[in-house]
Amino acid sequence: MLHSLLPKANYKFLSLPLLGPIADGYDDWLAANGFTRRSRQLSIRMLRIVDTNLRRHHIDEVAKLNHTVLDDCWKALLKVYPNSAGTVHTLEQYLVTSGLILHDRKVATQPSPLIEEYANNLLEVSGLAASTVSSHRRTAQCFLQHLEKTGTALGSIQASNIESYIAKAGKRLSRASLHHDISALRGFLRFVSTDGRAPTGLDRQIDTPRLYRME
């Protein structure tokens, strides 16, 4: 509930011309999907900017939203808010899941709520640069897509799942790039294991490729 999340400022979001009516339900959905309080606050605060952008493009009701409109909004905000624009994708997932807009097959290719939560954590807690956050976000997304293709749940991954991902990544990356990819994967595995969403200790079971001077 927004009243408990933002006791003094909830009215600013509940009164938004376009997204105000769904703001409370959106926050409930974020909480139900495991978003931290800090991540929820960031997502809700971005609604004011998203609302302004959408209305500037003559969207006056939620029912008129679709993937194309929201993707255009994301692209526009990405230039100014590179670390927060992902809220648009998370909002789209909420709207589709709740049946407020029609399902679009392209939605499945967008970053998951978990990826956005991870990116916000890197930005707010770890204080990483935007370019680094983007790289870590991409690695995490690729790893989750790999798990989905192999039918493996995040909570039941094993070392063999990580090895198969790295073997696949090694075919498209140089050893230096793979080194960075594995470091990012370790960070993501540590993040999802802190609250039991994935087994602990998997990040310590990954070997990085050996690099040589001048390589």
One Martini backbone bead per residue (centre of mass of N, CA, C, O) as a GRO file, in nm:
protein
  215
    1MET     BB    1   0.095   0.037   0.023
    2LEU     BB    2   0.138   0.373  -0.017
    3HIS     BB    3   0.085   0.473   0.276
    4SER     BB    4   0.337   0.302   0.388
    5LEU     BB    5   0.565   0.377   0.184
    6LEU     BB    6   0.438   0.698   0.150
    7PRO     BB    7   0.306   0.883   0.387
    8LYS     BB    8   0.369   1.196   0.266
    9ALA     BB    9   0.351   1.123  -0.079
   10ASN     BB   10   0.115   0.949  -0.204
   11TYR     BB   11  -0.071   1.172  -0.337
   12LYS     BB   12   0.117   1.235  -0.585
   13PHE     BB   13   0.044   0.945  -0.720
   14LEU     BB   14  -0.269   0.912  -0.687
   15SER     BB   15  -0.304   1.202  -0.869
   16LEU     BB   16  -0.236   1.107  -1.130
   17PRO     BB   17  -0.388   1.136  -1.432
   18LEU     BB   18  -0.306   0.836  -1.535
   19LEU     BB   19  -0.152   0.647  -1.290
   20GLY     BB   20  -0.301   0.682  -1.019
   21PRO     BB   21  -0.520   0.440  -1.022
   22ILE     BB   22  -0.257   0.216  -1.030
   23ALA     BB   23  -0.042   0.267  -0.805
   24ASP     BB   24  -0.131   0.081  -0.572
   25GLY     BB   25  -0.134  -0.188  -0.732
   26TYR     BB   26   0.160  -0.174  -0.819
   27ASP     BB   27   0.284  -0.191  -0.536
   28ASP     BB   28   0.161  -0.463  -0.460
   29TRP     BB   29   0.302  -0.618  -0.689
   30LEU     BB   30   0.592  -0.562  -0.606
   31ALA     BB   31   0.573  -0.696  -0.329
   32ALA     BB   32   0.475  -0.981  -0.436
   33ASN     BB   33   0.761  -0.989  -0.623
   34GLY     BB   34   1.009  -0.902  -0.411
   35PHE     BB   35   1.041  -0.613  -0.364
   36THR     BB   36   1.192  -0.377  -0.225
   37ARG     BB   37   1.139  -0.089  -0.072
   38ARG     BB   38   1.343   0.075  -0.239
   39SER     BB   39   1.246  -0.020  -0.522
   40ARG     BB   40   0.956   0.080  -0.492
   41GLN     BB   41   1.019   0.379  -0.459
   42LEU     BB   42   1.158   0.418  -0.733
   43SER     BB   43   0.919   0.328  -0.910
   44ILE     BB   44   0.706   0.530  -0.808
   45ARG     BB   45   0.865   0.796  -0.869
   46MET     BB   46   0.871   0.741  -1.185
   47LEU     BB   47   0.568   0.783  -1.255
   48ARG     BB   48   0.570   1.089  -1.305
   49ILE     BB   49   0.747   1.076  -1.561
   50VAL     BB   50   0.580   0.874  -1.722
   51ASP     BB   51   0.317   1.031  -1.721
   52THR     BB   52   0.422   1.279  -1.873
   53ASN     BB   53   0.515   1.137  -2.132
   54LEU     BB   54   0.244   1.006  -2.216
   55ARG     BB   55   0.073   1.273  -2.225
   56ARG     BB   56   0.250   1.408  -2.444
   57HIS     BB   57   0.132   1.152  -2.634
   58HIS     BB   58  -0.189   1.138  -2.582
   59ILE     BB   59  -0.230   0.976  -2.314
   60ASP     BB   60  -0.551   0.939  -2.117
   61GLU     BB   61  -0.543   0.614  -2.085
   62VAL     BB   62  -0.458   0.296  -2.002
   63ALA     BB   63  -0.608   0.142  -2.241
   64LYS     BB   64  -0.399   0.283  -2.463
   65LEU     BB   65  -0.190   0.096  -2.392
   66ASN     BB   66   0.122  -0.042  -2.521
   67HIS     BB   67   0.413  -0.159  -2.625
   68THR     BB   68   0.493   0.070  -2.815
   69VAL     BB   69   0.444   0.308  -2.626
   70LEU     BB   70   0.628   0.206  -2.389
   71ASP     BB   71   0.889   0.178  -2.555
   72ASP     BB   72   0.911   0.475  -2.631
   73CYS     BB   73   0.931   0.574  -2.343
   74TRP     BB   74   1.186   0.422  -2.264
   75LYS     BB   75   1.375   0.547  -2.478
   76ALA     BB   76   1.345   0.839  -2.376
   77LEU     BB   77   1.432   0.790  -2.070
   78LEU     BB   78   1.714   0.658  -2.116
   79LYS     BB   79   1.867   0.931  -2.177
   80VAL     BB   80   1.809   1.048  -1.870
   81TYR     BB   81   1.729   0.747  -1.716
   82PRO     BB   82   1.924   0.476  -1.728
   83ASN     BB   83   1.848   0.349  -1.419
   84SER     BB   84   1.501   0.394  -1.440
   85ALA     BB   85   1.350   0.314  -1.711
   86GLY     BB   86   1.267   0.013  -1.634
   87THR     BB   87   0.990   0.082  -1.511
   88VAL     BB   88   0.829   0.051  -1.773
   89HIS     BB   89   0.855  -0.259  -1.792
   90THR     BB   90   0.734  -0.324  -1.518
   91LEU     BB   91   0.463  -0.189  -1.571
   92GLU     BB   92   0.384  -0.366  -1.810
   93GLN     BB   93   0.369  -0.631  -1.654
   94TYR     BB   94   0.145  -0.544  -1.467
   95LEU     BB   95  -0.073  -0.474  -1.681
   96VAL     BB   96  -0.081  -0.757  -1.804
   97THR     BB   97  -0.127  -0.934  -1.550
   98SER     BB   98  -0.396  -0.755  -1.473
   99GLY     BB   99  -0.556  -0.687  -1.753
  100LEU     BB  100  -0.523  -0.371  -1.855
  101ILE     BB  101  -0.369  -0.499  -2.094
  102LEU     BB  102  -0.262  -0.638  -2.362
  103HIS     BB  103  -0.097  -0.890  -2.476
  104ASP     BB  104   0.256  -0.911  -2.564
  105ARG     BB  105   0.508  -1.098  -2.693
  106LYS     BB  106   0.742  -0.882  -2.627
  107VAL     BB  107   0.742  -0.883  -2.316
  108ALA     BB  108   0.925  -1.141  -2.266
  109THR     BB  109   1.200  -0.973  -2.355
  110GLN     BB  110   1.191  -0.824  -2.107
  111PRO     BB  111   1.280  -0.728  -1.822
  112SER     BB  112   1.266  -0.835  -1.517
  113PRO     BB  113   1.199  -0.754  -1.198
  114LEU     BB  114   1.466  -0.871  -1.095
  115ILE     BB  115   1.654  -0.701  -1.273
  116GLU     BB  116   1.562  -0.425  -1.165
  117GLU     BB  117   1.637  -0.478  -0.872
  118TYR     BB  118   1.935  -0.529  -0.924
  119ALA     BB  119   2.002  -0.256  -1.055
  120ASN     BB  120   1.917  -0.084  -0.811
  121ASN     BB  121   2.123  -0.208  -0.616
  122LEU     BB  122   2.379  -0.123  -0.770
  123LEU     BB  123   2.317   0.180  -0.757
  124GLU     BB  124   2.238   0.232  -0.443
  125VAL     BB  125   2.444   0.035  -0.288
  126SER     BB  126   2.713   0.007  -0.474
  127GLY     BB  127   2.765   0.256  -0.676
  128LEU     BB  128   2.759   0.214  -0.972
  129ALA     BB  129   2.799   0.265  -1.281
  130ALA     BB  130   2.601   0.277  -1.551
  131SER     BB  131   2.774   0.089  -1.735
  132THR     BB  132   2.798  -0.141  -1.525
  133VAL     BB  133   2.501  -0.196  -1.480
  134SER     BB  134   2.438  -0.271  -1.774
  135SER     BB  135   2.624  -0.518  -1.784
  136HIS     BB  136   2.497  -0.676  -1.546
  137ARG     BB  137   2.212  -0.686  -1.660
  138ARG     BB  138   2.279  -0.848  -1.917
  139THR     BB  139   2.387  -1.101  -1.779
  140ALA     BB  140   2.136  -1.171  -1.612
  141GLN     BB  141   1.943  -1.198  -1.852
  142CYS     BB  142   2.096  -1.425  -2.000
  143PHE     BB  143   2.080  -1.630  -1.769
  144LEU     BB  144   1.768  -1.645  -1.746
  145GLN     BB  145   1.725  -1.737  -2.039
  146HIS     BB  146   1.883  -1.999  -2.008
  147LEU     BB  147   1.700  -2.123  -1.791
  148GLU     BB  148   1.439  -2.118  -1.957
  149LYS     BB  149   1.538  -2.303  -2.192
  150THR     BB  150   1.606  -2.546  -1.967
  151GLY     BB  151   1.388  -2.550  -1.731
  152THR     BB  152   1.509  -2.367  -1.489
  153ALA     BB  153   1.497  -2.284  -1.173
  154LEU     BB  154   1.640  -2.064  -0.964
  155GLY     BB  155   1.609  -2.248  -0.694
  156SER     BB  156   1.755  -2.515  -0.872
  157ILE     BB  157   2.034  -2.450  -0.928
  158GLN     BB  158   2.345  -2.555  -1.069
  159ALA     BB  159   2.660  -2.586  -1.171
  160SER     BB  160   2.577  -2.695  -1.455
  161ASN     BB  161   2.420  -2.440  -1.543
  162ILE     BB  162   2.666  -2.251  -1.537
  163GLU     BB  163   2.851  -2.407  -1.728
  164SER     BB  164   2.663  -2.391  -1.979
  165TYR     BB  165   2.661  -2.086  -1.998
  166ILE     BB  166   2.968  -2.038  -2.027
  167ALA     BB  167   3.007  -2.211  -2.279
  168LYS     BB  168   2.823  -2.032  -2.454
  169ALA     BB  169   2.964  -1.756  -2.404
  170GLY     BB  170   3.253  -1.848  -2.511
  171LYS     BB  171   3.162  -1.838  -2.824
  172ARG     BB  172   3.119  -1.495  -2.813
  173LEU     BB  173   3.373  -1.450  -2.625
  174SER     BB  174   3.630  -1.336  -2.496
  175ARG     BB  175   3.830  -1.378  -2.232
  176ALA     BB  176   3.793  -1.093  -2.122
  177SER     BB  177   3.481  -1.083  -2.144
  178LEU     BB  178   3.428  -1.340  -1.978
  179HIS     BB  179   3.546  -1.236  -1.719
  180HIS     BB  180   3.327  -1.015  -1.678
  181ASP     BB  181   3.078  -1.198  -1.695
  182ILE     BB  182   3.146  -1.373  -1.446
  183SER     BB  183   3.156  -1.146  -1.239
  184ALA     BB  184   2.858  -1.067  -1.281
  185LEU     BB  185   2.738  -1.345  -1.211
  186ARG     BB  186   2.833  -1.356  -0.922
  187GLY     BB  187   2.674  -1.111  -0.824
  188PHE     BB  188   2.392  -1.225  -0.889
  189LEU     BB  189   2.410  -1.483  -0.714
  190ARG     BB  190   2.443  -1.333  -0.448
  191PHE     BB  191   2.179  -1.175  -0.456
  192VAL     BB  192   1.972  -1.430  -0.483
  193SER     BB  193   2.091  -1.571  -0.206
  194THR     BB  194   2.023  -1.376   0.039
  195ASP     BB  195   1.686  -1.471   0.019
  196GLY     BB  196   1.658  -1.772  -0.126
  197ARG     BB  197   1.627  -1.772  -0.457
  198ALA     BB  198   1.910  -1.914  -0.427
  199PRO     BB  199   2.169  -2.085  -0.391
  200THR     BB  200   2.443  -2.105  -0.207
  201GLY     BB  201   2.785  -2.072  -0.338
  202LEU     BB  202   2.795  -2.054  -0.657
  203ASP     BB  203   3.000  -1.816  -0.698
  204ARG     BB  204   3.250  -2.012  -0.592
  205GLN     BB  205   3.226  -2.225  -0.860
  206ILE     BB  206   3.372  -2.017  -1.048
  207ASP     BB  207   3.580  -2.005  -1.320
  208THR     BB  208   3.825  -1.811  -1.457
  209PRO     BB  209   3.989  -1.701  -1.708
  210ARG     BB  210   4.302  -1.681  -1.818
  211LEU     BB  211   4.521  -1.404  -1.817
  212TYR     BB  212   4.741  -1.213  -2.025
  213ARG     BB  213   4.974  -1.019  -2.108
  214MET     BB  214   4.872  -0.839  -2.392
  215GLU     BB  215   4.584  -0.976  -2.472
   0.00000   0.00000   0.00000
